[in-house]
Amino acid sequence: TLGLGRDVLAQAREWAQSSQVSLRFRSQEKCTFLREETRTVEDPTKVVNEVSGGLSMGLTSKTVTKVTQFIWKFEVSYELELIRGV
């Protein structure tokens, strides 16, 4: 409701009987960079290759992904004003 309850609407209607009334909405947003985080994520799937010949060997490979996250703080505020006599 942004603070525009029944009592405020009743006040606006009362004011509107004798003067002009305006409604003003203001918003402010602020975004602040906090930090950067890097981590590695290992794929659970592993590939095994067997090589045979003179010697029998097994080769295992896996995929590792580097993930970089950027952490931000986002703030917002709203203000709703009822102005009489504009």
Buried (B, 14 or more C-beta within 10 A) or exposed (E): EEEEEEEBEEEBEEBEEEEEBEEEEEEEEEEEEEEEEEEEEEEEEEEEEEEEEEEEEEEEEEEEEEEEEEEEEEEEEEEBEBEBEE
